[in-house]
């Protein structure tokens, strides 16, 4: 037990890190929320294996094929088209007559339209479509899995990039202070007052939004979330004795900022990161709901919420999207609370 508490991935850890890990595990709600969130995110990362309109494995005339990884022409299975629609009854019957097909758990991708619906779309939940279909006949479960993945990846990327820019800006402000700090603060006040939604509406009428376009535009404004916290930590620490001693020894400003002052600022930064991630995911969902987010047809939780609003006769659309969003954001909030407890020096572990 002693070795388990003092090592992490085979490497020794400091007593402070061990205490923080113990504090994080002591918050049972946050600890299990992290594992549940990682499990859901792991399933979404393997979305092509879990939900796809292509088979995982095909055995035809004694040979094995992997449609989920490789594009095969229809001529491979006795057809003549350059691409293969594995949901085509003729193709399926040809393959099953000379072999077999192994389908994913959900035989639909996020953009697969079910043309065999017995009722008009949006269809209610059934044995074929577990959570029903949207107004275009696409499987809701498949769109949830792909939408969950793109929302989390967007939030993680935006959080990491904005944190890097915000930490760098706050460090420069707090460490050097003076006129630089004053001018930078006035710039942040002006920059934060720009109407982000209006800019999105104007630019959306000029170019078609996509993942990287939205990420770049949101990064222009989201980096300010950590500037104030990091600036305050650097303003407080720049006159500490160990910083003055490092300056007296001729250590460069960059080395002092990165090696000596930044670790102290990272405590508050890591505490805020789960909440910034929450806000990033909510931002993408809101933009998709308003129609200024990802391109039409993309897997999106916000677009599913918009469909629920437009199709009140199909309550499974709005309720499903709301339940997934509420679960995801709640898990992240609980993880953030556990991280906050882990870095709180007043918290003790019994």
JOZI-V370092 format. One record per residue. N is the residue number from 1. RES is the residue in one small letter. OMEGA is omega as a letter, one per 30 degrees, with the letter a starting at -180 (* if undefined). Layout:
n->N res->RES omega->OMEGA
n->N res->RES omega->OMEGA
//
This chain:
n->1 res->x omega->a
n->2 res->x omega->l
n->3 res->x omega->a
n->4 res->x omega->a
n->5 res->x omega->a
n->6 res->x omega->l
n->7 res->x omega->l
n->8 res->x omega->a
n->9 res->x omega->l
n->10 res->x omega->a
n->11 res->x omega->l
n->12 res->x omega->l
n->13 res->x omega->a
n->14 res->x omega->l
n->15 res->x omega->l
n->16 res->x omega->l
n->17 res->x omega->l
n->18 res->x omega->l
n->19 res->x omega->l
n->20 res->x omega->l
n->21 res->x omega->l
n->22 res->x omega->l
n->23 res->x omega->l
n->24 res->x omega->l
n->25 res->x omega->l
n->26 res->x omega->l
n->27 res->x omega->a
n->28 res->x omega->a
n->29 res->x omega->l
n->30 res->x omega->a
n->31 res->x omega->a
n->32 res->x omega->l
n->33 res->x omega->l
n->34 res->x omega->a
n->35 res->x omega->l
n->36 res->x omega->l
n->37 res->x omega->l
n->38 res->x omega->l
n->39 res->x omega->l
n->40 res->x omega->l
n->41 res->x omega->l
n->42 res->x omega->l
n->43 res->x omega->a
n->44 res->x omega->l
n->45 res->x omega->l
n->46 res->x omega->a
n->47 res->x omega->a
n->48 res->x omega->l
n->49 res->x omega->a
n->50 res->x omega->a
n->51 res->x omega->a
n->52 res->x omega->l
n->53 res->x omega->l
n->54 res->x omega->l
n->55 res->x omega->l
n->56 res->x omega->a
n->57 res->x omega->l
n->58 res->x omega->l
n->59 res->x omega->a
n->60 res->x omega->l
n->61 res->x omega->l
n->62 res->x omega->a
n->63 res->x omega->l
n->64 res->x omega->l
n->65 res->x omega->a
n->66 res->x omega->a
n->67 res->x omega->a
n->68 res->x omega->a
n->69 res->x omega->a
n->70 res->x omega->l
n->71 res->x omega->l
n->72 res->x omega->l
n->73 res->x omega->a
n->74 res->x omega->l
n->75 res->x omega->l
n->76 res->x omega->a
n->77 res->x omega->l
n->78 res->x omega->l
n->79 res->x omega->a
n->80 res->x omega->a
n->81 res->x omega->a
n->82 res->x omega->l
n->83 res->x omega->a
n->84 res->x omega->l
n->85 res->x omega->a
n->86 res->x omega->l
n->87 res->x omega->l
n->88 res->x omega->a
n->89 res->x omega->a
n->90 res->x omega->l
n->91 res->x omega->a
n->92 res->x omega->l
n->93 res->x omega->l
n->94 res->x omega->a
n->95 res->x omega->a
n->96 res->x omega->l
n->97 res->x omega->a
n->98 res->x omega->a
n->99 res->x omega->l
n->100 res->x omega->a
n->101 res->x omega->l
n->102 res->x omega->a
n->103 res->x omega->l
n->104 res->x omega->l
n->105 res->x omega->l
n->106 res->x omega->a
n->107 res->x omega->l
n->108 res->x omega->l
n->109 res->x omega->a
n->110 res->x omega->a
n->111 res->x omega->a
n->112 res->x omega->l
n->113 res->x omega->l
n->114 res->x omega->a
n->115 res->x omega->a
n->116 res->x omega->l
n->117 res->x omega->l
n->118 res->x omega->l
n->119 res->x omega->l
n->120 res->x omega->l
n->121 res->x omega->g
n->122 res->x omega->a
n->123 res->x omega->a
n->124 res->x omega->l
n->125 res->x omega->a
n->126 res->x omega->l
n->127 res->x omega->l
n->128 res->x omega->l
n->129 res->x omega->a
n->130 res->x omega->l
n->131 res->x omega->l
n->132 res->x omega->l
n->133 res->x omega->l
n->134 res->x omega->a
n->135 res->x omega->l
n->136 res->x omega->l
n->137 res->x omega->l
n->138 res->x omega->a
n->139 res->x omega->a
n->140 res->x omega->a
n->141 res->x omega->l
n->142 res->x omega->a
n->143 res->x omega->l
n->144 res->x omega->a
n->145 res->x omega->a
n->146 res->x omega->l
n->147 res->x omega->l
n->148 res->x omega->a
n->149 res->x omega->a
n->150 res->x omega->l
n->151 res->x omega->a
n->152 res->x omega->l
n->153 res->x omega->l
n->154 res->x omega->a
n->155 res->x omega->l
n->156 res->x omega->a
n->157 res->x omega->l
n->158 res->x omega->l
n->159 res->x omega->a
n->160 res->x omega->a
n->161 res->x omega->l
n->162 res->x omega->l
n->163 res->x omega->l
n->164 res->x omega->a
n->165 res->x omega->a
n->166 res->x omega->l
n->167 res->x omega->l
n->168 res->x omega->a
n->169 res->x omega->l
n->170 res->x omega->l
n->171 res->x omega->l
n->172 res->x omega->l
n->173 res->x omega->a
n->174 res->x omega->a
n->175 res->x omega->a
n->176 res->x omega->l
n->177 res->x omega->l
n->178 res->x omega->a
n->179 res->x omega->l
n->180 res->x omega->l
n->181 res->x omega->a
n->182 res->x omega->a
n->183 res->x omega->a
n->184 res->x omega->l
n->185 res->x omega->l
n->186 res->x omega->l
n->187 res->x omega->l
n->188 res->x omega->l
n->189 res->x omega->l
n->190 res->x omega->a
n->191 res->x omega->a
n->192 res->x omega->l
n->193 res->x omega->l
n->194 res->x omega->a
n->195 res->x omega->a
n->196 res->x omega->a
n->197 res->x omega->l
n->198 res->x omega->l
n->199 res->x omega->l
n->200 res->x omega->l
n->201 res->x omega->a
n->202 res->x omega->a
n->203 res->x omega->l
n->204 res->x omega->l
n->205 res->x omega->a
n->206 res->x omega->a
n->207 res->x omega->l
n->208 res->x omega->a
n->209 res->x omega->l
n->210 res->x omega->a
n->211 res->x omega->a
n->212 res->x omega->l
n->213 res->x omega->l
n->214 res->x omega->a
n->215 res->x omega->a
n->216 res->x omega->a
n->217 res->x omega->l
n->218 res->x omega->l
n->219 res->x omega->l
n->220 res->x omega->a
n->221 res->x omega->a
n->222 res->x omega->a
n->223 res->x omega->a
n->224 res->x omega->a
n->225 res->x omega->a
n->226 res->x omega->a
n->227 res->x omega->a
n->228 res->x omega->a
n->229 res->x omega->a
n->230 res->x omega->l
n->231 res->x omega->l
n->232 res->x omega->l
n->233 res->x omega->l
n->234 res->x omega->l
n->235 res->x omega->a
n->236 res->x omega->a
n->237 res->x omega->a
n->238 res->x omega->l
n->239 res->x omega->l
n->240 res->x omega->a
n->241 res->x omega->a
n->242 res->x omega->l
n->243 res->x omega->l
n->244 res->x omega->l
n->245 res->x omega->l
n->246 res->x omega->l
n->247 res->x omega->a
n->248 res->x omega->l
n->249 res->x omega->l
n->250 res->x omega->l
n->251 res->x omega->a
n->252 res->x omega->a
n->253 res->x omega->a
n->254 res->x omega->l
n->255 res->x omega->l
n->256 res->x omega->a
n->257 res->x omega->a
n->258 res->x omega->a
n->259 res->x omega->a
n->260 res->x omega->a
n->261 res->x omega->a
n->262 res->x omega->l
n->263 res->x omega->l
n->264 res->x omega->a
n->265 res->x omega->a
n->266 res->x omega->l
n->267 res->x omega->l
n->268 res->x omega->a
n->269 res->x omega->a
n->270 res->x omega->l
n->271 res->x omega->a
n->272 res->x omega->a
n->273 res->x omega->l
n->274 res->x omega->l
n->275 res->x omega->l
n->276 res->x omega->l
n->277 res->x omega->l
n->278 res->x omega->a
n->279 res->x omega->l
n->280 res->x omega->l
n->281 res->x omega->l
n->282 res->x omega->l
n->283 res->x omega->l
n->284 res->x omega->l
n->285 res->x omega->a
n->286 res->x omega->l
n->287 res->x omega->l
n->288 res->x omega->l
n->289 res->x omega->a
n->290 res->x omega->l
n->291 res->x omega->l
n->292 res->x omega->a
n->293 res->x omega->a
n->294 res->x omega->a
n->295 res->x omega->l
n->296 res->x omega->a
n->297 res->x omega->l
n->298 res->x omega->l
n->299 res->x omega->a
n->300 res->x omega->l
n->301 res->x omega->l
n->302 res->x omega->l
n->303 res->x omega->l
n->304 res->x omega->l
n->305 res->x omega->l
n->306 res->x omega->l
n->307 res->x omega->l
n->308 res->x omega->l
n->309 res->x omega->a
n->310 res->x omega->a
n->311 res->x omega->a
n->312 res->x omega->l
n->313 res->x omega->l
n->314 res->x omega->a
n->315 res->x omega->a
n->316 res->x omega->l
n->317 res->x omega->a
n->318 res->x omega->a
n->319 res->x omega->l
n->320 res->x omega->l
n->321 res->x omega->l
n->322 res->x omega->a
n->323 res->x omega->a
n->324 res->x omega->l
n->325 res->x omega->a
n->326 res->x omega->l
n->327 res->x omega->a
n->328 res->x omega->a
n->329 res->x omega->l
n->330 res->x omega->l
n->331 res->x omega->a
n->332 res->x omega->l
n->333 res->x omega->l
n->334 res->x omega->l
n->335 res->x omega->l
n->336 res->x omega->l
n->337 res->x omega->l
n->338 res->x omega->l
n->339 res->x omega->l
n->340 res->x omega->l
n->341 res->x omega->a
n->342 res->x omega->a
n->343 res->x omega->l
n->344 res->x omega->a
n->345 res->x omega->a
n->346 res->x omega->a
n->347 res->x omega->l
n->348 res->x omega->a
n->349 res->x omega->l
n->350 res->x omega->*
//
